């Protein structure tokens, strides 16, 4: 339980907060590939244990060295669909109202956009004149939930004083108590796209493959976040970065026909997304059906959002709504060890992948360097904000350069999965499991994306025909429930020290998601 006194955040703090709160969501949902299960139906059914196998065109993402396992030409068309159920139960708050101590209880804040598809398109080809080389091109985005939407306010469902009596009348309509904006996330539409060109080389005479994917990271983001205080409101950011070069290096080594090792690495990606910002304030009162202020507002009533605030340069005449958000997608590395159970005839074959074997099992370790992220940088073109006063005269306040502190930590994931060939060459079934550590320290847990530890189970199946492979994968991930009692997630007031900002992150975070993947790989 968090015990705070009702305070009024200044006009300057309110406006700055609106903008600050908008800075956090992009980097997570736009990148951080271990946020959700990986791309591709075949890999999905193995819980992402695919670094050493990587034997379809999704190798451009998992391990480009795996492209040399393909023969001829292939066109890959696939998509993952994600169903997310994520929520936050805010902790009760105790406030002093006159001579009474009142406990406020809140309703659960939940994700309300259920389904999001993530496609993956790729083509693989080789040349007769270059027998040791394979090439591929594709475009994909991390299999994340690109559209998320939560309640814009923590709904107050009950107010009780220290005598056990209903205190709704003391709270309803009192903005400092009744209106508690969701300062973590209201809505986000996030896409990160990777156009990719890949090449792989089978080293002659050695069971070693080398591959590389050259990529551009395209970020498109629309965000909406809330702020509180005396002037509560919302910020809308619309930003993009169309060119951020990156790449993936992959290796594959088969020291024995039954054993394979895969390794892939992607360096950090510097993102500088530019665009426009829009600020809005919550209304001064709760309005009834006729548009007038309700004389007897109820605890369950929601506050509306009114007009936008203007952003100006230093001359207070030139409007400037530009904003730049800078962050870095973390480096990641994957290491996979795969065992393939082949019979004696296959093993006798010259170190080749001759035949799929009866079954295979792969264990992957994935490291992601999220600990490099201590904050997100948000820089505005405007130097002044015009905050209209009640008498109609505008009040200009300074627009600060903001940093949203998160204190992320490195993540570690272990994934175990494999295939069993029920009808070799025709039907395979697969399954897997995974565990991933939390990216946020307990006290920095946010709604921005599922940041607690995750446990995953997956199943899948694949059919192989002369001209096409068809794969289906299903994955279920459970977020380890996290109750935060001493949160560092707070509403900002730049006129006060951080220790005096109101805490908004105390409560319980939970959720789960189901991912269904379907893909076809057409052999040319």
C-alpha positions as CSV (number, residue, x, y, z in Angstrom):
1,X,0.0,0.0,0.0
2,X,1.2,3.5,-0.9
3,X,0.5,6.3,1.6
4,X,0.5,9.7,-0.1
5,X,-1.1,13.0,0.6
6,X,-3.1,14.7,-2.2
7,X,-0.8,17.3,-3.8
8,X,-1.3,19.7,-6.7
9,X,1.5,19.5,-9.3
10,X,2.3,22.9,-10.8
11,X,1.4,23.9,-14.3
12,X,5.0,23.6,-15.4
13,X,5.3,20.2,-13.8
14,X,2.0,19.1,-15.3
15,X,3.0,20.0,-18.9
16,X,6.5,18.5,-18.6
17,X,5.0,15.4,-17.2
18,X,2.6,14.9,-20.1
19,X,5.6,14.8,-22.4
20,X,7.9,12.8,-20.2
21,X,5.4,10.0,-19.8
22,X,5.2,9.6,-23.5
23,X,8.8,8.7,-23.9
24,X,8.9,5.1,-22.6
25,X,6.9,2.8,-24.7
26,X,8.5,3.0,-28.2
27,X,11.7,1.3,-27.5
28,X,10.2,-1.8,-26.0
29,X,7.5,-2.7,-28.3
30,X,9.4,-1.5,-31.3
31,X,12.4,-3.8,-30.7
32,X,13.7,-6.0,-28.0
33,X,13.1,-9.3,-29.9
34,X,12.9,-11.4,-26.7
35,X,9.9,-9.4,-25.6
36,X,7.6,-11.9,-27.4
37,X,8.2,-15.4,-28.9
38,X,10.1,-15.3,-32.1
39,X,9.0,-15.1,-35.8
40,X,8.1,-18.1,-37.9
41,X,5.7,-20.9,-37.3
42,X,8.4,-23.6,-37.4
43,X,10.5,-21.9,-34.7
44,X,7.4,-20.9,-32.7
45,X,6.5,-24.6,-32.3
46,X,9.9,-25.2,-30.8
47,X,9.6,-22.2,-28.4
48,X,12.2,-20.3,-30.4
49,X,15.0,-23.0,-30.1
50,X,16.1,-22.5,-33.8
51,X,19.6,-21.0,-33.9
52,X,21.4,-24.2,-34.8
53,X,18.6,-25.6,-37.0
54,X,17.5,-22.5,-38.9
55,X,16.6,-24.5,-42.0
56,X,13.9,-22.3,-43.6
57,X,14.1,-18.7,-44.9
58,X,13.5,-17.2,-41.4
59,X,17.3,-18.0,-41.1
60,X,17.8,-14.4,-42.2
61,X,16.7,-13.5,-38.6
62,X,17.8,-16.5,-36.5
63,X,21.1,-17.4,-38.1
64,X,21.9,-16.4,-41.7
65,X,24.4,-19.2,-41.9
66,X,21.5,-21.7,-42.0
67,X,20.6,-20.5,-45.5
68,X,23.1,-23.0,-46.9
69,X,20.9,-25.8,-45.6
70,X,18.3,-24.9,-48.2
71,X,18.4,-26.2,-51.8
72,X,17.3,-24.3,-55.0
73,X,14.9,-21.5,-54.5
74,X,12.2,-20.8,-51.9
75,X,9.5,-18.2,-51.3
76,X,8.4,-17.9,-47.6
77,X,5.1,-16.4,-46.6
78,X,4.2,-16.5,-42.9
79,X,2.6,-14.6,-40.1
80,X,2.2,-14.8,-36.3
81,X,-1.0,-13.6,-34.6
82,X,-0.8,-12.6,-31.0
83,X,-3.6,-12.5,-28.4
84,X,-2.5,-10.5,-25.3
85,X,-4.1,-10.3,-21.9
86,X,-2.0,-7.9,-19.8
87,X,-3.1,-5.8,-16.8
88,X,-2.2,-3.9,-13.7
89,X,-4.0,-3.7,-10.4
90,X,-3.1,-0.4,-8.7
91,X,-2.5,-0.7,-5.0
92,X,-4.8,1.1,-2.6
93,X,-3.8,4.6,-1.6
94,X,-4.5,6.4,1.7
95,X,-4.9,10.2,1.6
96,X,-5.8,12.8,4.2
97,X,-9.0,14.8,3.6
98,X,-9.6,17.4,6.2
99,X,-9.5,15.4,9.5
100,X,-10.3,12.1,7.9
101,X,-7.9,9.5,6.5
102,X,-9.5,8.0,3.3
103,X,-8.5,4.8,1.6
104,X,-9.0,4.8,-2.2
105,X,-9.4,1.4,-4.0
106,X,-8.9,1.2,-7.8
107,X,-10.1,-1.0,-10.6
108,X,-7.8,-3.1,-12.7
109,X,-6.2,-1.5,-15.8
110,X,-6.4,-3.9,-18.7
111,X,-5.2,-4.3,-22.3
112,X,-8.2,-3.8,-24.6
113,X,-6.8,-4.5,-28.1
114,X,-6.6,-8.3,-28.3
115,X,-5.2,-9.3,-31.7
116,X,-2.2,-8.2,-33.8
117,X,-0.7,-10.0,-36.8
118,X,3.0,-9.9,-37.6
119,X,4.0,-11.0,-41.2
120,X,7.3,-12.4,-42.4
121,X,8.1,-12.5,-46.1
122,X,11.4,-13.9,-47.6
123,X,12.9,-15.4,-50.6
124,X,15.9,-17.7,-50.9
125,X,17.9,-18.5,-54.0
126,X,21.3,-19.7,-55.2
127,X,23.3,-19.7,-58.4
128,X,24.8,-22.6,-60.2
129,X,28.0,-20.6,-60.8
130,X,28.4,-20.1,-57.1
131,X,27.9,-23.5,-55.6
132,X,29.1,-22.7,-52.1
133,X,26.9,-19.6,-51.7
134,X,23.3,-18.9,-50.9
135,X,21.4,-15.6,-50.9
136,X,18.1,-14.3,-49.5
137,X,16.0,-11.2,-49.2
138,X,13.1,-10.5,-46.9
139,X,11.2,-8.2,-44.7
140,X,9.8,-8.8,-41.2
141,X,9.0,-7.3,-37.9
142,X,9.5,-8.7,-34.4
143,X,6.4,-10.8,-33.5
144,X,5.2,-8.2,-30.9
145,X,1.8,-6.7,-30.2
146,X,2.0,-3.6,-32.2
147,X,-1.3,-2.1,-31.0
148,X,-2.0,-1.8,-27.3
149,X,-4.6,0.2,-25.5
150,X,-5.3,0.6,-21.7
151,X,-7.7,2.6,-19.6
152,X,-6.5,6.2,-19.6
153,X,-7.4,6.6,-15.8
154,X,-7.1,4.4,-12.8
155,X,-10.8,3.9,-12.0
156,X,-11.7,4.7,-8.4
157,X,-14.1,2.0,-7.3
158,X,-14.4,2.6,-3.6
159,X,-13.5,5.3,-1.0
160,X,-13.6,4.4,2.7
161,X,-12.7,6.6,5.7
162,X,-10.8,5.4,8.8
163,X,-14.2,4.7,10.5
164,X,-15.2,2.3,7.8
165,X,-17.8,4.6,6.3
166,X,-18.3,5.4,2.6
167,X,-16.3,8.5,1.6
168,X,-17.3,8.7,-2.1
169,X,-18.8,12.1,-1.6
170,X,-15.5,13.5,-0.4
171,X,-13.7,12.2,-3.5
172,X,-16.1,12.3,-6.5
173,X,-15.4,15.4,-8.6
174,X,-12.3,16.3,-6.7
175,X,-9.7,16.2,-9.5
176,X,-6.7,15.9,-7.1
177,X,-8.2,12.7,-5.7
178,X,-10.7,11.3,-8.2
179,X,-8.7,11.8,-11.4
180,X,-5.6,9.5,-11.4
181,X,-4.3,9.3,-15.0
182,X,-2.6,6.2,-16.2
183,X,1.0,7.6,-16.3
184,X,2.5,4.4,-17.7
185,X,0.7,3.8,-21.0
186,X,-2.7,4.6,-22.6
187,X,-2.3,3.6,-26.2
188,X,0.5,2.7,-28.6
189,X,0.7,1.7,-32.3
190,X,4.3,0.5,-32.8
191,X,6.0,-1.1,-35.8
192,X,9.6,-1.9,-36.4
193,X,10.4,-3.3,-39.8
194,X,13.6,-5.0,-41.0
195,X,14.2,-5.0,-44.8
196,X,17.0,-7.6,-45.1
197,X,19.5,-8.9,-47.7
198,X,21.4,-12.0,-46.7
199,X,24.3,-14.2,-48.0
200,X,25.8,-17.4,-46.7
201,X,28.8,-19.5,-47.5
202,X,29.5,-23.2,-47.0
203,X,33.2,-23.4,-46.4
204,X,34.7,-26.0,-48.7
205,X,36.0,-29.2,-47.1
206,X,35.0,-28.0,-43.5
207,X,31.6,-28.5,-41.8
208,X,31.4,-24.7,-41.2
209,X,28.9,-22.2,-42.6
210,X,29.1,-18.4,-42.4
211,X,26.2,-16.0,-43.0
212,X,25.4,-12.3,-42.8
213,X,22.2,-10.3,-43.0
214,X,22.4,-6.6,-43.9
215,X,19.4,-4.7,-42.6
216,X,17.7,-1.4,-42.2
217,X,15.6,-0.7,-39.1
218,X,12.4,1.3,-39.8
219,X,10.5,2.5,-36.8
220,X,7.0,3.9,-36.9
221,X,5.3,4.8,-33.6
222,X,2.3,6.6,-32.3
223,X,2.0,6.9,-28.5
224,X,-0.5,8.3,-26.0
225,X,0.4,8.7,-22.4
226,X,-1.1,10.5,-19.4
227,X,0.0,12.8,-16.6
228,X,-1.4,14.0,-13.3
229,X,-1.3,16.9,-10.9
230,X,-3.2,20.2,-10.9
231,X,-3.3,20.2,-14.7
232,X,-3.6,16.5,-15.7
233,X,-3.5,15.7,-19.4
234,X,-2.3,13.5,-22.2
235,X,0.5,13.6,-24.8
236,X,0.3,12.2,-28.3
237,X,3.6,11.5,-30.1
238,X,3.9,10.5,-33.8
239,X,7.5,9.7,-34.6
240,X,9.5,7.7,-37.1
241,X,13.1,6.7,-38.1
242,X,13.3,5.4,-41.7
243,X,17.1,4.6,-41.7
244,X,19.0,2.9,-39.0
245,X,21.5,0.3,-40.5
246,X,22.3,-2.9,-38.7
247,X,23.0,-6.5,-39.4
248,X,23.2,-10.1,-38.1
249,X,26.3,-12.3,-38.3
250,X,25.8,-16.1,-38.1
251,X,27.9,-19.2,-37.8
252,X,27.0,-22.9,-38.0
253,X,29.4,-25.7,-37.2
254,X,28.7,-29.5,-37.4
255,X,31.6,-31.3,-35.6
256,X,29.7,-34.6,-36.0
257,X,26.7,-35.7,-38.2
258,X,24.6,-35.9,-35.0
259,X,25.7,-32.6,-33.4
260,X,25.4,-29.0,-34.6
261,X,26.3,-25.6,-33.1
262,X,24.8,-22.3,-34.1
263,X,25.8,-18.8,-33.1
264,X,24.3,-15.5,-34.2
265,X,24.9,-11.9,-33.1
266,X,23.3,-8.5,-33.8
267,X,25.0,-5.3,-32.6
268,X,23.1,-2.4,-31.0
269,X,20.9,-0.2,-33.2
270,X,20.9,3.5,-32.7
271,X,17.4,4.9,-33.2
272,X,16.6,8.6,-33.6
273,X,12.9,8.9,-34.3
274,X,11.6,12.3,-35.2
275,X,8.1,13.6,-35.5
276,X,5.4,15.7,-33.9
277,X,4.0,16.1,-30.3
278,X,0.5,17.1,-29.3
279,X,-0.6,18.0,-25.8
280,X,-4.1,18.0,-24.4
281,X,-5.5,18.7,-20.9
282,X,-8.2,16.9,-19.0
283,X,-11.4,18.8,-18.6
284,X,-12.0,21.0,-15.5
285,X,-15.0,18.9,-14.5
286,X,-16.9,15.7,-15.1
287,X,-19.6,16.5,-17.7
288,X,-23.1,15.0,-17.9
289,X,-24.9,13.8,-21.1
290,X,-25.9,17.4,-21.9
291,X,-22.3,18.6,-21.9
292,X,-22.7,20.6,-18.7
293,X,-20.7,19.9,-15.5
294,X,-22.3,17.2,-13.5
295,X,-23.6,18.7,-10.2
296,X,-23.4,15.3,-8.5
297,X,-20.5,13.4,-10.1
298,X,-20.1,9.7,-9.2
299,X,-16.9,7.8,-8.3
300,X,-17.2,5.7,-11.5
301,X,-17.5,8.8,-13.8
302,X,-14.6,9.3,-16.3
303,X,-13.0,12.7,-17.0
304,X,-12.9,13.9,-20.6
305,X,-10.0,15.5,-22.5
306,X,-10.3,19.0,-23.9
307,X,-8.3,21.3,-26.2
308,X,-4.6,21.1,-27.2
309,X,-1.8,23.3,-25.8
310,X,0.4,25.2,-28.2
311,X,4.2,24.7,-28.3
312,X,6.4,27.6,-29.3
313,X,10.1,28.5,-29.9
314,X,11.8,31.0,-27.6
315,X,10.2,34.0,-29.3
316,X,6.8,32.8,-28.1
317,X,5.4,33.5,-31.6
318,X,6.8,30.7,-33.8
319,X,5.0,27.4,-33.3
320,X,7.2,24.3,-33.1
321,X,5.7,20.8,-32.3
322,X,8.8,18.8,-33.4
323,X,10.1,16.1,-31.1
324,X,13.0,13.6,-31.3
325,X,13.1,10.4,-29.4
326,X,16.5,8.7,-29.1
327,X,17.2,5.2,-27.8
328,X,19.2,2.1,-28.7
329,X,17.9,-1.4,-29.5
330,X,20.1,-3.7,-27.5
331,X,22.7,-6.1,-28.9
332,X,21.7,-9.7,-28.7
333,X,23.5,-13.0,-29.2
334,X,22.1,-16.5,-29.6
335,X,23.9,-19.8,-29.0
336,X,22.3,-23.1,-29.9
337,X,23.4,-26.7,-29.6
338,X,21.4,-29.3,-31.5
339,X,21.3,-33.1,-31.4
340,X,19.9,-34.9,-34.5
341,X,19.2,-38.6,-34.0
342,X,20.2,-40.1,-37.3
343,X,20.6,-43.8,-38.1
344,X,23.9,-45.5,-38.9
345,X,23.4,-45.0,-42.7
346,X,22.9,-41.3,-42.3
347,X,25.8,-41.0,-39.9
348,X,28.1,-42.8,-42.3
349,X,27.2,-40.2,-45.0
350,X,30.0,-37.7,-45.3
351,X,29.2,-35.1,-42.6
352,X,26.1,-34.1,-44.5
353,X,22.6,-33.2,-43.4
354,X,21.4,-36.3,-45.4
355,X,18.0,-37.0,-44.0
356,X,16.2,-35.3,-41.2
357,X,16.8,-38.1,-38.6
358,X,14.1,-39.5,-36.4
359,X,14.1,-36.5,-34.1
360,X,16.2,-33.5,-33.1
361,X,16.5,-31.6,-29.8
362,X,18.0,-28.1,-29.5
363,X,19.0,-26.0,-26.5
364,X,19.4,-22.3,-27.0
365,X,20.8,-19.5,-24.8
366,X,19.9,-15.9,-25.7
367,X,21.6,-12.9,-24.1
368,X,20.2,-9.4,-24.7
369,X,22.2,-6.3,-23.5
370,X,19.2,-4.3,-22.1
371,X,21.4,-3.1,-19.2
372,X,22.8,-0.4,-21.5
373,X,19.4,1.4,-21.2
374,X,19.3,3.6,-18.2
375,X,16.8,6.1,-19.7
376,X,15.1,7.3,-23.0
377,X,16.0,10.7,-24.4
378,X,13.2,13.0,-25.4
379,X,14.1,16.4,-27.0
380,X,11.5,18.9,-28.1
381,X,11.9,21.6,-30.8
382,X,9.8,23.9,-28.7
383,X,11.3,25.9,-25.8
384,X,8.0,27.3,-24.5
385,X,4.5,25.9,-23.8
386,X,1.5,28.1,-23.7
387,X,-0.8,27.0,-20.8
388,X,-4.1,28.9,-21.1
389,X,-5.2,30.5,-17.8
390,X,-8.8,30.5,-16.5
391,X,-9.1,34.2,-17.5
392,X,-8.0,33.4,-21.1
393,X,-4.5,34.9,-20.8
394,X,-1.8,32.4,-21.8
395,X,1.0,31.5,-19.4
396,X,4.3,30.6,-21.1
397,X,6.5,28.0,-19.3
398,X,9.9,26.5,-20.3
399,X,10.0,23.2,-22.1
400,X,12.8,21.0,-20.5
401,X,15.0,18.4,-22.2
402,X,13.6,15.2,-20.6
403,X,15.1,11.8,-19.8
404,X,12.9,8.9,-18.8
405,X,14.8,6.7,-16.4
406,X,14.2,3.0,-16.6
407,X,17.3,1.2,-15.2
408,X,16.9,-1.8,-17.4
409,X,18.9,-4.9,-16.8
410,X,20.4,-7.6,-19.1
411,X,18.1,-10.5,-20.0
412,X,18.9,-14.1,-20.2
413,X,16.6,-16.7,-21.9
414,X,16.9,-20.5,-22.2
415,X,14.9,-22.3,-24.9
416,X,14.5,-26.0,-25.4
417,X,12.7,-27.5,-28.3
418,X,12.7,-30.1,-31.0
419,X,10.9,-32.1,-33.8
420,X,9.8,-35.7,-34.0
421,X,9.3,-37.0,-37.5
422,X,6.2,-39.2,-37.3
423,X,6.2,-39.8,-41.0
424,X,9.8,-38.9,-42.2
425,X,9.7,-36.6,-45.1
426,X,6.0,-35.9,-44.7
427,X,4.9,-35.1,-41.1
428,X,6.7,-33.8,-38.1
429,X,5.4,-32.7,-34.7
430,X,7.3,-30.4,-32.4
431,X,7.2,-28.9,-28.9
432,X,9.3,-26.7,-26.7
433,X,9.6,-24.6,-23.6
434,X,11.4,-21.4,-22.6
435,X,12.2,-19.1,-19.6
436,X,13.3,-15.5,-19.8
437,X,14.4,-13.2,-17.0
438,X,12.8,-9.8,-16.3
439,X,14.2,-6.8,-18.1
440,X,13.0,-4.3,-15.5
441,X,14.0,-4.2,-11.9
442,X,11.1,-4.8,-9.6
443,X,10.7,-1.2,-8.7
444,X,10.8,0.0,-12.3
445,X,8.1,-2.5,-13.6
446,X,5.9,-0.7,-16.1
447,X,2.9,-1.3,-18.3
448,X,4.9,-0.2,-21.3
449,X,5.5,-3.8,-22.3
450,X,5.5,-7.2,-20.5
451,X,8.7,-6.6,-18.4
452,X,8.4,-9.4,-15.8
453,X,10.0,-12.9,-16.2
454,X,8.2,-15.1,-18.6
455,X,7.6,-18.9,-18.9
456,X,6.6,-20.3,-22.3
457,X,5.2,-23.6,-23.6
458,X,4.8,-24.4,-27.3
459,X,3.6,-27.1,-29.8
460,X,3.6,-27.3,-33.5
461,X,3.4,-29.5,-36.6
462,X,4.9,-29.4,-40.1
463,X,3.8,-31.0,-43.4
464,X,6.3,-31.5,-46.3
465,X,5.2,-31.8,-49.9
466,X,7.1,-31.7,-53.2
467,X,6.4,-28.0,-53.8
468,X,5.6,-26.6,-50.4
469,X,6.2,-26.9,-46.7
470,X,3.3,-26.0,-44.3
471,X,4.0,-25.3,-40.7
472,X,1.8,-24.4,-37.7
473,X,3.0,-23.3,-34.3
474,X,1.2,-22.4,-31.1
475,X,2.9,-20.8,-28.1
476,X,1.5,-19.8,-24.7
477,X,3.5,-17.4,-22.4
478,X,2.7,-16.6,-18.8
479,X,4.1,-13.5,-17.2
480,X,5.4,-14.2,-13.7
481,X,3.1,-12.1,-11.5
482,X,4.9,-9.2,-9.9
483,X,3.6,-7.2,-6.9
484,X,5.5,-3.9,-6.4
485,X,5.3,-2.2,-3.0
486,X,8.2,0.3,-3.4
487,X,7.9,1.5,-6.9
488,X,10.2,4.1,-8.5
489,X,7.6,4.8,-11.2
490,X,6.3,8.2,-10.3
491,X,4.4,11.2,-11.7
492,X,6.9,13.9,-12.4
493,X,7.0,17.5,-10.9
494,X,10.1,19.2,-12.2
495,X,9.8,21.9,-9.4
496,X,10.2,19.3,-6.7
497,X,12.9,16.7,-5.9
498,X,12.1,13.2,-7.2
499,X,11.5,11.9,-3.6
500,X,8.4,14.1,-3.4
501,X,6.8,12.9,-6.7
502,X,3.7,10.8,-6.3
503,X,4.2,7.0,-6.8
504,X,2.0,5.4,-9.5
505,X,3.7,2.0,-10.0
506,X,2.7,0.2,-6.7
507,X,0.4,-2.7,-7.4
508,X,0.3,-6.1,-9.2
509,X,1.4,-6.7,-12.8
510,X,0.2,-9.9,-14.5
511,X,-0.7,-11.3,-17.9
512,X,-0.3,-13.9,-20.6
513,X,-0.4,-14.2,-24.3
514,X,-1.2,-16.8,-27.0
515,X,0.6,-16.8,-30.3
516,X,-0.5,-18.7,-33.4
517,X,1.9,-18.9,-36.3
518,X,1.2,-20.2,-39.8
519,X,3.7,-20.3,-42.7
520,X,4.3,-21.8,-46.1
521,X,7.6,-22.2,-47.9
522,X,7.2,-22.7,-51.6
523,X,10.1,-24.6,-53.4
524,X,10.9,-23.2,-56.8
